[in-house]
Structures are given as structure tokens and as C-alpha cells.
Amino acid sequence: MQAQWGHLNHDESALTLAQSLWVDDHHTLQMSRRSAAWQFVNFTGTAGVWRAAAIETAGGWRATSLVEDCELSFRHLFAGYRTKFVKEIVAPAELPATYAAYKAQQRRWTLGWVQLQRLHLPTLLFDYPTTWLRRLQFFYHMCISWQWPAWALWIMVLPFLIYTDHWLGVFGPAWGVAFYLLPSLFWLALSTTMASLETKYTYAAPLTPSRFLGRLGRMFPYIFIGAGMLPHQFSAFAEGLFGPLHSEFERTPKAATVTKNATVTAALGQATAVPKKYQVKVHWPYILGELFFILYHVGWVILFANAGLFWCALVAAYMALCVLCLVFFSRGPYLSRLVLFANLRQPA
């Protein structure tokens, strides 16, 4: 049984607001649907209850993937078990409060999902006895991380299509907007609306019109941060596909922002709770990928502007700005490593 994630700090910043939206969508909508239709949801590492005999039958808990919880879930499925999602039970948790922490979390999840595919996709396609429709659903679920290379490829190719007049925008701006922009915006608005309405168990406060509008507004930081994460997530996907299966587990840094200002009563008085801090590793290939993405789109800004395609130049500038902002806001670990490197280079 998997319970729903709640949020202790969803309204702390634009970052946590964006995260609360996709978590609400993933849990309240997607996992509820999978549980009802397919009797399967993957374990999300917390807020779940397992039958010990089921774990033993599936081969036990093992660290063959960075998403060891999801990896066990699929072995559990292949062993003939079913899982259930219970949205009425909410387990509050802290969302990553910094961009560096969020990137570390998303890297581990994306990389681990690709490792899971390498481990179990053949079993799902050829050995697991089920209907073709159910197999197709599980295939989509297991391969969801392919959204990142697909999106990255499209974002890299589309400027060429625009510049060479091989896109529908040549028939007029309305065609370009209707075909390339409106479907994504419609789907985002629909999913945000559904995720914001179906939250009577997730949040303690009742859903009023003003709160509903506020939750709809989460889509704006979600769009910006999602676009800014694209090169980082593509790098994580590539590492999962071509890198080793056994990677180091890097814990998601949590700042304990909910309790860092709270006081706890001790035997000899009161003391301020000290938040835990975890070091964030810097993966330089990821940073180089982000810098390449920024320069690539800055180049298209110049080309589009020279060609008089000012709206296209604006979109390219937006993509570059999204990535640049996330690099800037997560600069802490990068700068500390650069300072350490500079100090090591100095003669004693």
C-alpha cells in the first residue's frame, strides 16, 4: 500500500510551489488512476507499507538501481502481486528547498529510472504474462524518463526547422501558435486544474476560490523551472543509459526549513533545533551541458533577430534564460568547488 505525499513547505518559494504541483499531479491523479485501473503503483520510497513475504518472494531489497524502491515495485509486479494507492492517507514531507538540492534529487530519480529500464524492460516486454493493453501501460510507465531526450531533441531541432521555413508557422503566426504552443498549454492548464481541485486530503485548509486560484498559479514557476531543468535531466538520462548500473546514491539535501526556527524543550531548558545539512556533489558534465544549451539558444537569438523573426528570438531567449537562472540559483556548490580548486592550485 502506498500513501499520498503531503507538503510541509509547499508555499515557501516558487521552487517548492512548482514541486507541489507535480507531486499533486503525480500522486493525486496519476497514482490514483494506476491503482484503480491496473492495481499497480511504484513505491515512492516513503509513506508505504509492504508485506514482508512479498518482498522476500520478489527477491528482497537490493541496490541495483538508484530508484531501488521502484525497482522492487516492478519485481513485485512480475512476481504476481498487486499494489494499492490510498490518497486518503497523507504523509507530510519536506520538499527540497534549494535548487541544488532539487537538481540532486531529480538527477538520482531520472538516472535510476533509466537503470531500471536496463534491468527490467526485457522482462516486461517478453516474459511477463499479461494483456497487451496492460503491458503497454506498464511500458509507458517504465519508460517515462524518455520524455527528456525527446523534449531535448525537439528543442534543438525546432530552431533549424523555423530558420529554414520547414514548420507550420510559415502559413502565419496563428498556425505556429495553434500547432506548437496551444496543445501544451491546454494540457498543462487541464492537469493543473485537476490536480488543484482534487486536494481535499492533501492540504489541511479547505479549498476556497482564492486558494484554488493560488494553486492554479503554480503552473507559472512550474513551466519556468521545468524548461530550465531540461539539459540537466537530459544529462541524467544519458548517464543512466550509458553509465554504470551501480552508481553512488546521493541523498537529497534537506534543510529542515520547517523546523529550523522552532524550539524544542530540553531537560535543562529550551534549545533551537539545528537543521541537518548534506553536501551536494557537483557533476561537471551536467554543468557543461547546461552551458552548451545556453550558448546554443543565445546563438539562435542572434540569428532569429537578424532574420526579423523577433517572436522566435524571444522564445529562444526564454529557453536560455530558464537554464541560466537555474544555474545561477544553484551556484552555491559550484562556487565552493571552484574556490577549493583555486586554493589547491596555490603553492604552499
FITOR-620177 format. One line per field, with one value per residue: x, y, z of N, C-alpha, C, O, CB in turn. Coordinates in steps of 0.1 Angstrom, whole numbers, m for minus. Glycine has a CB too. Layout:
npx X,...
npy Y,...
npz Z,...
capx X,...
capy Y,...
capz Z,...
cpx X,...
cpy Y,...
cpz Z,...
opx X,...
opy Y,...
opz Z,...
cbpx X,...
cbpy Y,...
cbpz Z,...
***
This chain:
npx 8,6,8,m3,18,22,28,51,63,52,45,68,85,90,101,93,66,63,72,52,31,37,40,14,0,12,7,m20,m36,m23,m13,m35,m51,m37,m36,m64,m70,m50,m40,m15,11,42,64,73,94,89,63,48,35,46,42,61,66,60,81,103,96,98,125,139,151,172,201,203,196,194,169,158,135,114,124,122,94,86,97,82,57,61,63,37,22,m1,m5,m17,m29,m35,m51,m64,m48,m24,10,30,58,90,97,125,144,162,177,199,196,173,180,199,182,164,183,191,167,159,182,181,157,162,182,166,150,170,174,149,132,133,121,96,86,88,86,68,36,7,m20,m20,m27,m24,3,13,6,23,47,48,48,73,91,90,109,120,109,126,150,135,122,144,156,136,136,161,160,139,145,161,142,125,141,147,123,106,84,51,45,51,28,16,15,m6,m10,14,13,m10,m4,21,21,m4,m15,2,m1,m28,m30,m14,m28,m52,m43,m32,m55,m71,m54,m53,m79,m85,m76,m85,m76,m49,m42,m45,m61,m93,m105,m108,m121,m100,m77,m78,m73,m47,m34,m36,m19,5,14,30,57,63,64,86,108,107,115,140,153,158,183,199,184,184,211,212,196,212,235,224,217,241,260,275,256,256,256,267,247,233,222,192,196,182,170,156,138,113,115,137,135,120,115,127,118,140,157,170,160,153,162,174,163,186,192,197,224,234,260,262,270,290,285,304,301,273,270,285,269,246,257,263,237,227,244,239,212,214,228,209,191,204,206,178,169,184,172,147,128,114,97,104,130,126,115,136,154,141,142,170,173,158,174,198,190,185,210,223,209,215,241,257,271,287,304,317,332,349,363,377,392,408,422,437,453,471,505,521
npy m12,22,54,88,116,145,180,199,224,237,263,278,289,298,276,254,256,250,223,212,212,193,170,167,163,139,121,125,124,107,83,75,68,47,29,22,13,m5,m18,m13,6,23,20,48,53,62,65,42,8,m24,m59,m83,m109,m106,m90,m107,m128,m115,m112,m97,m67,m46,m29,m23,m4,32,40,23,16,18,m1,m25,m25,m32,m58,m69,m67,m84,m108,m114,m99,m73,m38,m10,23,48,76,89,88,108,116,139,157,171,193,196,225,241,249,235,212,202,196,176,156,151,143,118,104,104,92,68,57,51,32,12,5,m7,m29,m43,m40,m59,m81,m72,m68,m93,m116,m112,m123,m110,m89,m72,m45,m39,m44,m24,m1,m4,m3,23,36,26,37,64,83,89,111,133,131,132,156,173,168,178,205,212,208,222,251,250,240,262,283,275,275,252,246,249,275,291,295,314,333,324,297,286,291,277,251,244,255,259,232,222,241,239,213,215,234,220,197,210,222,200,187,207,209,183,180,176,159,164,189,207,230,242,241,271,296,316,302,282,296,304,280,273,292,280,269,286,291,264,259,275,265,238,240,250,229,211,205,195,172,158,151,135,114,104,96,75,58,51,50,33,6,4,30,58,64,94,114,133,166,181,209,212,233,237,233,247,271,266,258,235,217,210,191,208,233,253,248,257,241,225,226,198,194,185,176,187,172,182,178,180,174,178,205,216,207,223,249,247,244,269,287,277,285,312,318,312,332,355,348,346,372,387,378,389,375,380,371,344,347,357,335,317,331,330,303,300,317,305,282,294,309,288,276,298,301,277,279,278,252,249,272,269,246,256,276,259,244,264,272,248,249,269,276,261
npz 0,m9,4,2,m7,13,19,37,33,11,3,5,m14,m49,m61,m44,m47,m74,m73,m56,m73,m93,m77,m66,m89,m98,m76,m66,m90,m111,m98,m84,m105,m118,m98,m95,m121,m129,m108,m98,m85,m83,m56,m36,m20,5,30,27,29,32,26,42,33,6,m3,1,m16,m41,m43,m25,m9,m28,m41,m69,m86,m87,m81,m61,m47,m66,m84,m69,m68,m94,m97,m77,m90,m112,m99,m94,m76,m64,m60,m41,m40,m17,m13,7,30,41,41,54,40,35,9,m14,m7,m20,m51,m58,m42,m53,m79,m74,m64,m86,m105,m95,m95,m123,m135,m122,m130,m157,m154,m143,m165,m181,m165,m163,m185,m207,m194,m189,m215,m228,m211,m190,m182,m194,m205,m237,m236,m209,m207,m224,m209,m186,m199,m208,m184,m172,m190,m188,m185,m209,m219,m216,m234,m257,m256,m255,m279,m297,m289,m298,m325,m336,m339,m362,m381,m381,m390,m416,m428,m425,m410,m395,m390,m412,m426,m413,m382,m365,m372,m363,m335,m328,m334,m322,m296,m283,m277,m257,m237,m232,m222,m199,m184,m180,m165,m143,m132,m125,m107,m87,m79,m68,m40,m14,6,7,16,47,50,38,4,m10,m32,m36,m27,m46,m70,m64,m63,m90,m100,m97,m120,m134,m122,m125,m152,m159,m143,m151,m178,m175,m163,m183,m198,m177,m169,m192,m193,m171,m179,m201,m186,m171,m192,m205,m186,m157,m141,m113,m94,m73,m45,m39,m14,m11,m4,25,42,65,68,79,106,115,127,149,184,208,236,262,287,304,298,269,236,204,174,153,119,97,74,41,19,m14,m44,m72,m106,m133,m161,m164,m159,m180,m201,m196,m200,m227,m237,m231,m246,m271,m276,m273,m295,m315,m308,m318,m346,m353,m347,m365,m388,m387,m372,m347,m326,m325,m317,m292,m278,m280,m264,m240,m234,m230,m208,m188,m182,m175,m152,m134,m132,m120,m95,m83,m77,m55,m46,m68,m68,m44,m49,m70,m55,m37,m55,m66,m43,m38,m60,m54,m45,m17
capx 0,13,0,0,27,18,39,53,68,48,44,80,92,85,106,85,53,63,73,40,21,39,37,0,m4,17,1,m35,m42,m17,m12,m49,m56,m30,m41,m77,m71,m40,m36,m1,18,55,67,80,105,84,48,42,35,49,41,74,66,61,95,111,93,103,140,144,155,186,205,208,193,193,155,157,121,107,129,115,80,84,99,70,47,64,61,23,15,m7,m4,m28,m26,m46,m49,m69,m38,m14,22,37,72,96,102,138,142,172,178,210,191,163,187,204,170,159,193,190,154,160,192,177,146,169,188,155,147,180,173,137,124,131,112,82,82,89,84,57,23,m4,m27,m12,m30,m17,18,16,6,35,58,48,52,87,99,85,121,124,104,137,157,125,120,157,158,127,140,173,158,129,151,165,130,119,150,147,109,101,74,37,45,53,15,11,17,m17,m7,25,8,m21,1,32,20,m17,m18,9,m7,m41,m28,m8,m39,m61,m37,m31,m68,m75,m45,m56,m93,m86,m66,m91,m69,m35,m39,m54,m70,m103,m102,m116,m118,m87,m67,m78,m65,m33,m28,m35,m7,18,19,40,70,65,69,100,117,107,123,154,159,159,197,203,177,189,224,210,192,224,243,217,217,254,269,274,244,258,261,266,235,235,210,186,198,171,174,148,133,101,118,149,132,112,123,124,120,150,156,175,155,149,173,169,166,197,189,208,229,241,268,257,281,290,288,308,294,260,272,289,257,238,263,261,223,225,251,231,200,218,231,196,185,211,202,164,168,189,163,135,119,116,90,112,142,121,113,150,160,134,148,183,172,154,185,207,186,187,224,226,203,221,256,265,280,297,313,325,342,359,372,385,402,418,431,446,463,481,516,522
capy 0,34,66,101,126,158,190,208,237,239,277,285,296,294,262,245,257,242,209,207,209,180,159,166,156,125,113,126,120,96,71,70,62,35,19,18,7,m16,m24,m12,18,21,25,61,54,66,65,29,m4,m36,m72,m88,m121,m102,m85,m119,m135,m107,m112,m89,m53,m46,m16,m25,9,43,41,9,14,15,m14,m35,m25,m39,m72,m73,m69,m96,m119,m116,m92,m61,m27,m1,37,53,90,94,88,117,116,152,156,184,194,203,239,248,244,225,200,197,190,163,147,148,135,104,97,102,82,55,51,45,19,3,0,m16,m42,m50,m38,m72,m89,m66,m70,m107,m126,m110,m127,m100,m84,m63,m32,m37,m43,m11,9,m6,1,38,39,23,45,78,92,92,125,142,132,135,171,180,167,187,219,215,207,232,263,247,240,276,291,270,275,239,245,254,289,298,298,325,331,317,283,283,291,267,237,242,261,257,219,220,250,233,201,220,240,209,189,218,224,187,185,217,206,171,181,177,152,168,201,208,241,239,247,283,302,323,292,275,304,304,267,274,300,272,264,295,286,250,260,281,255,226,243,252,216,202,200,187,160,150,146,124,103,99,89,63,49,47,48,20,3,7,44,62,70,107,117,146,175,187,220,212,246,237,232,253,283,261,255,222,217,201,188,220,245,252,249,259,230,227,218,190,198,174,182,185,170,189,169,190,172,184,220,218,206,235,260,245,247,284,293,273,293,326,319,313,346,364,345,349,386,392,374,395,366,385,362,332,351,359,322,312,339,325,290,303,324,295,274,303,312,276,275,309,298,265,282,276,241,251,282,263,237,265,282,249,241,276,271,237,252,278,269,261
capz 0,m10,8,m6,m1,16,19,49,29,m3,m1,9,m25,m62,m63,m37,m53,m86,m69,m50,m84,m100,m68,m65,m102,m98,m66,m66,m102,m118,m90,m81,m117,m120,m87,m98,m134,m132,m95,m96,m84,m78,m42,m38,m11,18,31,21,38,24,32,42,24,m8,m6,1,m28,m52,m43,m14,m12,m33,m46,m83,m93,m78,m76,m56,m43,m79,m89,m61,m72,m107,m94,m70,m100,m120,m90,m94,m66,m67,m51,m39,m36,m8,m13,19,40,36,49,51,38,31,m5,m15,m6,m28,m65,m58,m37,m62,m90,m69,m63,m99,m112,m90,m100,m137,m138,m117,m139,m169,m149,m141,m178,m185,m158,m164,m197,m214,m187,m192,m229,m233,m201,m180,m188,m191,m217,m244,m231,m196,m209,m229,m198,m178,m208,m208,m170,m170,m199,m188,m185,m223,m222,m216,m247,m268,m255,m258,m294,m303,m287,m306,m340,m340,m345,m376,m389,m382,m398,m430,m432,m426,m399,m399,m389,m425,m431,m405,m368,m359,m373,m354,m321,m327,m335,m314,m283,m276,m271,m244,m227,m228,m213,m186,m177,m176,m154,m131,m127,m119,m95,m77,m74,m61,m30,m2,16,7,24,58,48,28,m9,m13,m46,m36,m27,m59,m80,m60,m68,m104,m104,m96,m133,m140,m119,m129,m166,m160,m138,m160,m190,m170,m159,m195,m201,m166,m169,m204,m189,m162,m188,m208,m177,m168,m203,m210,m175,m149,m134,m99,m92,m59,m40,m34,m7,m14,8,32,50,77,69,86,120,119,136,160,196,214,251,266,302,311,292,255,226,190,166,143,107,91,61,34,8,m28,m53,m85,m117,m143,m174,m163,m160,m194,m209,m194,m206,m241,m241,m230,m258,m284,m278,m275,m310,m322,m306,m328,m360,m355,m347,m378,m399,m384,m365,m333,m317,m323,m309,m278,m273,m277,m252,m228,m230,m224,m195,m178,m178,m169,m139,m125,m129,m111,m82,m77,m79,m42,m46,m79,m64,m33,m56,m77,m45,m32,m66,m67,m31,m40,m70,m49,m39,m2
cpx 9,4,5,10,20,30,39,57,64,48,56,86,85,89,97,71,52,64,59,30,24,37,22,m5,0,10,m14,m42,m36,m17,m26,m54,m50,m34,m54,m78,m62,m36,m21,3,32,57,76,90,101,69,42,43,37,46,55,76,67,75,104,109,98,118,147,148,170,189,211,204,192,179,151,142,112,111,123,100,77,87,87,58,49,62,46,15,8,m5,m15,m24,m38,m44,m55,m59,m26,m2,30,52,77,101,116,137,152,172,189,204,181,169,193,193,166,170,192,178,155,170,188,166,152,176,178,151,157,179,161,128,123,121,98,77,80,85,72,43,12,m10,m18,m14,m24,m2,21,15,18,47,59,53,67,96,96,97,125,118,116,145,148,123,132,159,149,131,153,170,148,135,155,153,124,128,150,132,103,92,61,36,46,39,9,13,6,m15,4,21,m1,m14,12,31,7,m19,m10,3,m20,m39,m23,m20,m49,m56,m36,m44,m73,m67,m49,m70,m93,m75,m73,m84,m55,m33,m50,m65,m80,m100,m112,m113,m104,m76,m66,m70,m51,m26,m27,m23,6,23,30,54,73,70,83,110,118,116,138,161,162,173,202,197,181,203,222,205,203,233,237,217,230,264,268,260,245,264,259,253,238,222,205,189,184,175,167,142,120,104,130,147,124,121,118,127,130,149,160,171,151,161,167,173,176,194,201,212,237,248,262,270,279,294,291,302,280,261,276,277,247,244,262,247,221,231,244,219,203,222,219,189,191,206,187,162,173,179,149,124,120,109,98,124,138,120,127,156,153,140,162,183,167,166,196,203,187,201,228,221,209,237,264,275,291,308,323,336,353,368,382,396,412,427,441,456,474,493,516,531
cpy 12,46,78,109,139,168,198,222,240,254,285,294,292,280,252,245,248,227,204,204,196,168,157,159,141,116,113,121,107,83,66,63,48,24,14,9,m6,m23,m24,3,15,27,38,63,58,65,53,18,m16,m49,m79,m100,m117,m97,m97,m126,m128,m106,m103,m75,m53,m32,m17,m13,20,46,26,6,11,2,m26,m36,m33,m54,m77,m75,m81,m109,m122,m109,m79,m50,m18,13,42,68,96,95,97,118,129,150,169,183,200,218,247,242,234,212,194,190,177,152,142,140,120,97,94,91,68,48,45,32,8,m3,m10,m30,m50,m48,m51,m81,m85,m69,m84,m118,m125,m113,m117,m97,m74,m48,m29,m36,m29,0,8,m1,16,42,37,33,59,88,96,105,135,143,136,151,178,179,177,202,222,216,218,245,261,247,254,284,287,269,261,236,252,269,297,301,309,323,323,301,278,282,280,253,234,246,258,243,217,229,244,221,205,226,230,201,197,220,212,185,195,214,194,171,182,169,157,180,203,219,238,247,258,288,309,312,284,283,304,291,266,281,292,268,274,292,272,250,265,271,243,228,244,239,207,197,191,173,151,144,134,112,96,91,75,53,43,45,35,19,7,20,47,68,83,112,131,155,181,197,220,226,248,239,241,265,279,258,242,223,206,200,200,233,243,255,250,247,233,219,210,195,187,181,178,183,178,179,178,187,178,199,224,217,218,247,259,248,262,291,289,282,308,328,320,326,355,361,349,365,392,389,380,386,369,376,350,335,352,345,315,318,333,312,291,308,314,287,282,306,300,274,286,305,286,267,279,265,243,261,277,254,245,271,271,245,252,275,260,240,262,271,271,271
cpz 0,m6,0,1,1,16,31,45,15,m7,3,m2,m38,m66,m56,m42,m66,m83,m64,m61,m90,m90,m66,m78,m102,m88,m67,m78,m108,m110,m86,m93,m119,m110,m91,m111,m135,m119,m93,m95,m79,m64,m44,m27,3,18,25,31,29,33,31,33,10,m12,m8,m12,m41,m53,m33,m19,m16,m40,m60,m91,m82,m73,m71,m51,m55,m85,m82,m65,m85,m105,m86,m80,m108,m112,m88,m83,m72,m56,m51,m35,m28,m6,0,31,34,46,45,50,34,17,m5,m16,m14,m42,m66,m53,m46,m74,m86,m69,m77,m107,m107,m95,m115,m141,m133,m125,m151,m165,m148,m154,m183,m178,m161,m176,m205,m208,m190,m206,m234,m224,m192,m187,m184,m205,m224,m240,m218,m198,m215,m219,m190,m186,m207,m194,m168,m179,m199,m189,m199,m227,m223,m228,m258,m268,m259,m273,m301,m301,m295,m321,m344,m345,m359,m386,m391,m392,m413,m435,m434,m413,m403,m398,m402,m431,m423,m390,m361,m360,m364,m339,m319,m326,m325,m299,m276,m270,m258,m233,m222,m218,m199,m178,m172,m164,m141,m124,m119,m106,m84,m71,m65,m50,m16,9,17,16,35,56,37,15,m11,m27,m46,m36,m40,m70,m77,m64,m83,m108,m103,m109,m138,m135,m123,m144,m167,m155,m146,m172,m186,m166,m171,m197,m189,m166,m181,m200,m180,m169,m195,m199,m173,m179,m207,m198,m168,m143,m119,m97,m77,m56,m33,m27,m10,m2,13,42,63,79,77,101,124,128,148,172,202,228,255,282,309,305,277,247,212,182,155,131,102,77,54,22,m5,m37,m66,m96,m129,m157,m175,m165,m174,m203,m208,m201,m222,m245,m241,m243,m271,m286,m279,m290,m318,m320,m316,m342,m362,m355,m360,m390,m397,m377,m350,m323,m314,m315,m294,m271,m270,m265,m239,m224,m224,m210,m185,m173,m170,m154,m129,m122,m119,m97,m75,m77,m66,m43,m57,m74,m53,m39,m63,m67,m40,m43,m67,m55,m33,m50,m65,m43,m24,3
opx 18,m7,15,10,12,41,29,55,72,50,56,91,77,82,93,64,43,57,55,21,14,33,18,m14,m8,6,m21,m52,m43,m22,m28,m61,m56,m36,m57,m85,m66,m28,m15,m1,34,51,85,94,109,62,31,52,29,47,61,86,74,79,112,118,103,124,159,148,178,179,222,208,190,176,143,138,104,103,119,95,68,81,84,50,39,60,42,3,11,m2,m23,m15,m50,m35,m52,m61,m21,m4,36,58,70,108,119,129,150,169,187,207,180,165,193,196,165,166,192,179,151,167,190,166,147,175,180,148,154,183,161,118,112,113,89,66,72,80,67,40,8,m5,m10,m5,m18,4,32,24,24,57,70,61,74,107,99,95,134,121,115,147,152,123,132,163,153,131,154,177,150,129,154,153,120,123,153,130,95,92,61,27,44,38,m3,14,9,m18,3,24,0,m19,13,38,8,m24,m16,2,m24,m46,m27,m21,m54,m63,m38,m45,m78,m73,m47,m72,m100,m66,m67,m86,m48,m22,m62,m76,m76,m94,m124,m102,m97,m66,m55,m62,m42,m15,m18,m16,16,35,38,63,85,79,91,120,129,124,147,173,168,175,209,203,182,206,229,209,204,238,244,218,232,275,260,254,235,277,252,248,244,212,213,184,177,184,170,142,117,96,133,156,120,133,106,137,127,142,155,177,146,170,157,185,175,193,212,204,245,243,258,278,268,305,282,299,276,253,271,276,242,236,260,245,214,225,243,217,196,219,219,182,184,203,184,154,166,179,140,113,125,113,98,129,146,124,129,163,160,142,165,190,172,167,201,212,191,205,236,228,208,244,276,287,303,320,335,347,365,380,393,407,424,439,453,467,485,491,512,533
opy 13,47,77,110,144,163,204,231,246,257,297,304,283,273,242,235,241,219,193,195,188,157,145,150,133,105,103,115,97,72,54,53,38,12,2,m1,m16,m32,m34,11,6,37,38,75,56,65,54,19,m18,m49,m80,m102,m124,m99,m97,m131,m135,m101,m102,m72,m59,m25,m12,m12,17,53,20,m6,2,m6,m36,m47,m40,m63,m89,m85,m89,m119,m132,m112,m75,m54,m17,14,41,72,108,103,94,120,130,142,178,174,208,223,259,230,224,201,182,180,167,141,130,132,111,85,83,82,59,36,35,23,m3,m15,m20,m40,m62,m54,m54,m88,m93,m73,m87,m129,m134,m107,m117,m101,m67,m40,m18,m28,m24,9,18,4,22,52,46,36,67,99,105,110,144,153,142,157,188,189,183,210,234,223,223,250,270,253,257,291,296,264,259,226,259,275,309,310,314,311,315,294,267,272,273,244,223,242,254,242,211,224,245,220,200,223,231,199,192,220,212,181,191,218,193,163,187,172,156,180,199,218,232,257,256,284,307,314,280,277,305,291,260,278,297,265,269,291,269,243,259,269,237,219,240,238,196,185,182,163,139,133,124,100,84,80,65,41,32,39,26,28,11,22,41,76,84,114,140,152,186,194,229,232,259,245,241,269,287,257,239,229,194,207,203,243,232,263,244,242,244,207,214,201,180,190,166,192,180,173,184,196,183,205,233,225,222,255,269,255,268,299,298,286,315,338,327,331,363,371,355,369,402,396,378,390,361,375,345,327,349,343,309,312,332,309,285,305,315,285,278,307,302,269,283,307,284,257,277,267,239,259,280,254,242,272,274,243,249,278,261,234,263,261,281,273
opz 8,m11,m7,13,m7,13,36,53,8,m19,5,1,m39,m72,m63,m42,m68,m89,m67,m60,m92,m95,m66,m77,m105,m92,m69,m78,m110,m115,m85,m92,m123,m113,m89,m111,m141,m120,m88,m103,m71,m61,m52,m24,13,8,19,41,20,45,20,26,2,m23,m17,m19,m50,m62,m33,m31,m10,m44,m63,m103,m70,m64,m77,m51,m55,m90,m89,m66,m85,m111,m88,m78,m110,m118,m82,m81,m83,m45,m61,m26,m32,2,3,40,24,58,35,57,29,13,4,m24,m15,m44,m74,m59,m48,m79,m94,m73,m79,m115,m116,m99,m119,m149,m141,m126,m156,m173,m151,m155,m188,m183,m162,m177,m210,m214,m192,m208,m242,m228,m186,m197,m173,m215,m217,m240,m216,m191,m212,m219,m186,m180,m206,m193,m162,m174,m209,m193,m201,m238,m231,m234,m268,m278,m266,m279,m311,m311,m299,m328,m355,m355,m367,m396,m402,m401,m421,m446,m443,m407,m413,m403,m402,m439,m426,m386,m351,m351,m358,m332,m309,m319,m320,m290,m264,m259,m249,m222,m211,m208,m189,m166,m160,m154,m131,m112,m108,m96,m72,m60,m54,m50,m7,21,28,23,33,60,27,15,m14,m32,m56,m42,m44,m77,m86,m69,m88,m118,m107,m111,m147,m144,m126,m147,m174,m161,m148,m176,m193,m167,m169,m198,m192,m164,m180,m204,m181,m166,m195,m202,m172,m177,m210,m200,m172,m139,m113,m98,m69,m64,m23,m34,m12,9,5,50,72,90,81,108,136,135,157,171,200,232,252,288,320,307,274,250,209,182,148,131,104,70,60,16,m7,m37,m70,m95,m135,m164,m185,m173,m179,m213,m217,m207,m228,m256,m249,m249,m280,m298,m286,m295,m328,m329,m322,m349,m373,m363,m365,m399,m405,m377,m343,m311,m303,m307,m286,m260,m260,m258,m229,m212,m214,m202,m173,m161,m160,m145,m118,m111,m110,m87,m63,m77,m67,m40,m55,m77,m53,m34,m63,m70,m38,m39,m68,m57,m29,m50,m71,m36,m18,15
cbpx m10,19,2,m13,39,11,37,64,83,35,32,90,107,90,120,85,49,75,84,34,23,53,44,m7,2,32,5,m39,m40,m3,m3,m58,m54,m14,m41,m86,m68,m28,m42,7,10,66,74,70,115,89,42,50,22,64,30,78,54,50,100,109,78,98,144,156,153,188,216,201,179,198,145,166,116,109,145,116,75,93,112,66,46,79,67,21,25,m23,10,m39,m24,m45,m56,m81,m33,m20,31,34,75,108,92,146,142,186,181,222,184,154,199,211,159,156,207,190,142,163,205,172,136,178,196,143,146,194,173,129,130,145,115,82,92,102,96,57,19,1,m41,m14,m46,m21,22,5,m7,36,56,34,44,90,97,78,132,119,94,147,163,112,116,168,155,113,143,184,151,120,162,173,120,119,164,153,108,112,80,27,55,60,6,m4,18,m31,m3,37,1,m31,7,44,22,m28,m13,24,m8,m49,m18,3,m46,m64,m24,m25,m78,m73,m31,m55,m102,m83,m58,m106,m68,m31,m40,m46,m62,m117,m103,m114,m128,m86,m70,m92,m71,m32,m36,m48,m7,15,7,36,72,52,59,100,113,93,118,154,149,154,207,199,162,191,232,199,181,232,245,203,211,260,267,285,240,267,252,278,227,240,212,171,207,161,173,156,131,92,120,157,125,104,122,131,107,165,164,190,165,138,183,175,153,211,184,203,238,231,283,248,283,299,276,323,294,253,283,300,249,236,278,265,214,232,265,227,190,230,239,187,188,226,203,156,176,203,161,129,123,111,76,116,147,108,105,158,157,119,149,191,161,143,192,209,171,181,233,220,188,218,258,255,273,290,306,317,335,351,364,377,394,411,423,438,456,474,529,525
cbpy 0,37,68,108,129,159,200,202,237,233,283,275,294,304,261,247,271,246,207,218,220,179,163,180,163,125,117,140,131,99,74,82,71,37,26,30,16,m10,m39,m18,28,27,15,73,63,80,78,25,m5,m37,m81,m92,m130,m90,m76,m128,m137,m93,m108,m95,m44,m57,m9,m37,7,56,45,6,27,26,m15,m33,m10,m34,m74,m62,m57,m95,m117,m131,m88,m63,m19,m7,46,45,97,86,74,132,104,162,145,187,202,197,243,248,256,229,203,209,200,165,153,161,141,104,106,115,86,56,62,55,22,9,12,m10,m38,m46,m27,m79,m89,m51,m63,m110,m128,m95,m141,m88,m79,m64,m31,m48,m54,m8,6,m20,m4,43,31,9,40,81,86,81,129,140,118,128,175,173,153,185,221,204,194,235,268,234,231,282,290,256,283,228,251,247,294,289,286,327,345,320,280,292,304,268,235,249,276,260,208,224,264,229,191,230,251,200,183,232,228,176,186,231,204,159,193,172,137,171,214,211,254,242,237,294,312,332,282,272,319,306,256,280,311,260,264,310,287,242,270,294,252,222,256,261,209,209,211,194,162,160,157,128,108,110,97,66,56,57,59,19,m11,m5,54,72,60,118,116,145,186,176,233,208,252,225,218,258,293,249,266,210,216,205,176,219,256,263,237,271,224,224,228,175,211,163,177,196,155,201,159,190,157,181,225,209,193,238,261,230,240,289,289,258,291,330,307,302,350,362,330,344,393,386,359,400,351,400,359,326,364,366,313,314,354,323,281,312,335,285,267,316,315,264,278,322,296,252,296,273,228,257,295,256,228,275,288,236,240,289,269,225,258,287,275,247
cbpz 12,m24,23,m9,m11,30,6,58,31,m6,6,14,m26,m73,m58,m22,m56,m95,m59,m41,m94,m106,m54,m64,m114,m95,m52,m63,m112,m122,m77,m78,m129,m119,m74,m99,m145,m139,m94,m108,m74,m87,m33,m38,m15,22,25,8,47,20,25,57,27,m11,5,13,m30,m51,m57,m9,1,m42,m37,m89,m100,m84,m88,m44,m36,m89,m88,m46,m74,m118,m85,m60,m110,m125,m77,m91,m55,m69,m53,m30,m48,6,m25,24,44,35,46,62,27,41,m14,m27,8,m21,m75,m50,m23,m67,m95,m55,m56,m107,m109,m74,m97,m145,m130,m103,m142,m176,m136,m134,m188,m182,m143,m152,m206,m216,m172,m189,m238,m239,m193,m176,m184,m184,m214,m259,m230,m186,m219,m240,m190,m174,m222,m210,m160,m174,m213,m175,m177,m232,m211,m204,m250,m266,m241,m251,m299,m297,m272,m303,m343,m328,m336,m377,m382,m368,m392,m431,m445,m427,m386,m391,m379,m435,m430,m407,m361,m365,m388,m355,m318,m338,m349,m319,m284,m286,m281,m246,m232,m241,m219,m188,m186,m187,m159,m135,m138,m129,m99,m83,m85,m71,m32,m3,12,m7,15,71,44,33,m20,m2,m50,m24,m15,m64,m79,m45,m62,m110,m94,m87,m143,m136,m104,m129,m174,m151,m123,m164,m197,m158,m150,m207,m204,m153,m170,m216,m182,m151,m198,m215,m164,m164,m216,m219,m165,m139,m136,m92,m100,m57,m31,m44,8,m17,4,38,43,90,55,84,124,106,128,156,206,207,258,262,305,311,293,252,227,183,160,149,96,89,62,29,10,m33,m56,m84,m120,m143,m177,m150,m150,m198,m205,m179,m202,m245,m230,m218,m258,m282,m267,m266,m314,m319,m292,m327,m362,m343,m335,m381,m399,m397,m368,m332,m322,m337,m314,m277,m282,m290,m254,m231,m243,m233,m196,m185,m190,m176,m139,m132,m142,m115,m83,m85,m83,m31,m49,m92,m59,m23,m65,m85,m34,m29,m79,m67,m18,m44,m82,m39,m44,4
***
